Amino acid sequence: MNEIPYKIYLSEEEMPKQWYNVRADMKTDHQPILHPGTLQPVVLDDLTGIFCTELAKQELNREDRFIDIPGEILDFYRMYRPSPLVRAYCLEKELDTPAKIYYKFEGSNTSGSHKLNSAVAQAYYAKKQGLTGLTTETGAGQWGTALSMACAYFGLDLKVYMVKNSIEKKPYRKMVMETYGANVCPSPSNTTEVGRKILDEFPDTTGSLGCAISEAVETAVTTEKTRYVLGSVLDQVLLHQSIIGLETKIAADKYDIIPDILIGCAGGGSNFGGLISAYMGDKLHGKKAPYFIAVEPASCPTLTRGRYAYDFCDTGKVTPLAKMYTLGSGFIPSGIHAGGLRYHGMSPIISQLYEDGYIDEARAVKQTECFAAAVQFARTEGILPAPESSHAIKAAVDEALKCKLSGEQKTIIFGLSGTGYFDMLAYQEYNSGKMQDYMPTDEDLEKGFAALPKV
Ligand SMILES: *Cc1c(COP(=O)(O)O)cnc(C)c1O
């Protein structure tokens, strides 16, 4: 066996040249997405008014197992990829565990997250189609930043609807996006019909991702040569994020590292879906695979307490319906700091894999526990993690501590999806002991379920 370096960096040549479409290998395909008006499965034509044509095709593609990554996207990826697979020796030592802990670090670009992997792909296809602008929503701001970077690179206009609550908590995020040339608007806003309607009904709302999506879609369909793009949940996004898992497996295989456990945080499911992609492919082909754990916030417990049902992807009910784990499109989670995990639904691919038992476990954790793990990680490994990523850290720490009790030398890989340099208010709240945990009651959740569309 080769001696294992502290950080495993693949060379440019070793970087994958194709994305992996796990849907082509799934035993049960997820249910089709439905047109919100007719409730019939969408066809390409239904999607091309909202999405770029090539991305709409990817959304409906369940035939091609591998899809070539266009050269211009590979060129962009080379600016920050391959990303390292890092052995967390110092954390292991701190935990005094026989477990081997690795993390795949996706935070070393200016967006501070994995989101850039899909943003650059989506901007590329828009440019290629001759579009001039894109609209999107952003919660925590990582997606908006990533897309701003991608749009600046390809010369596209960008309008970002940013959840009001996040703009207030993370003003510098907005400034970064503006630096890259984006137009950032707090959501809900009075610039759209759906925004005005939501403001009429809930004047004090601090906004939600679902609501910002409605506004961004409305603006896209009413603006010339403009389409809407989404940073998570969709099959196309999981496809682009498969590069995380493909790289992870190439790096691990190179040093005979065989993970027993693979852990990722799950908001809409894209970094988790990306991280597990290559190993899930093995599992679907009947090979041995790691135990997969998706970690979500206790305040927005989509997989652990949600329903598997058709639902709208947004609050304003303008988007197609997807069969997914959901808390109901009207569910507005409490204002926890992991903004990227405050989404009512979950990727249809992840939902189906979970329903069928291919994802072994979903786990909900409280934010104070996550921040404790985040601080421990920062102090031992040096990187200040995103609040979202801290959910994966918390689960990795717990698994490593179980190994300490049992004496098992398990190998754990978790996804460090991003950094938290814009989340200092959250860290301050934790450090000063003021952070609280929120958990919806069963009654809260029932309200969300009661509003599910009858399909
Ligand atoms: C957006 C985001 C997430 C959550 O989104 P997924 O689609 O579930 O990956 C997690 N971590 C970071 C750093 C993010 O920016």
The ligand as an SDF file (V2000), in Angstrom:
LIG
                    3D

 15 15  0  0  0  0  0  0  0  0999 V2000
  -26.3070   24.6470    0.5610 C   0  0  0  0  0  0  0  0  0  0  0  0
  -25.3960   23.9770    1.4670 C   0  0  0  0  0  0  0  0  0  0  0  0
  -25.7410   22.7550    2.0710 C   0  0  0  0  0  0  0  0  0  0  0  0
  -27.0730   22.1090    1.9160 C   0  0  0  0  0  0  0  0  0  0  0  0
  -27.5050   21.8450    0.6230 O   0  0  0  0  0  0  0  0  0  0  0  0
  -27.4830   20.4160    0.0080 P   0  0  0  0  0  0  0  0  0  0  0  0
  -28.1440   20.5510   -1.3000 O   0  0  0  0  0  0  0  0  0  0  0  0
  -28.2530   19.5210    0.9320 O   0  0  0  0  0  0  0  0  0  0  0  0
  -26.0830   20.0050   -0.1140 O   0  0  0  0  0  0  0  0  0  0  0  0
  -24.8050   22.1450    2.8710 C   0  0  0  0  0  0  0  0  0  0  0  0
  -23.6030   22.7010    3.1110 N   0  0  0  0  0  0  0  0  0  0  0  0
  -23.2480   23.8700    2.5630 C   0  0  0  0  0  0  0  0  0  0  0  0
  -21.9180   24.4430    2.8820 C   0  0  0  0  0  0  0  0  0  0  0  0
  -24.1260   24.5500    1.7250 C   0  0  0  0  0  0  0  0  0  0  0  0
  -23.7690   25.7050    1.1760 O   0  0  0  0  0  0  0  0  0  0  0  0
  1  2  1  0
  2  3  1  0
  2 14  2  0
  3  4  1  0
  3 10  2  0
  4  5  1  0
  5  6  1  0
  6  7  2  0
  6  8  1  0
  6  9  1  0
 10 11  1  0
 11 12  2  0
 12 13  1  0
 12 14  1  0
 14 15  1  0
M  END
$$$$
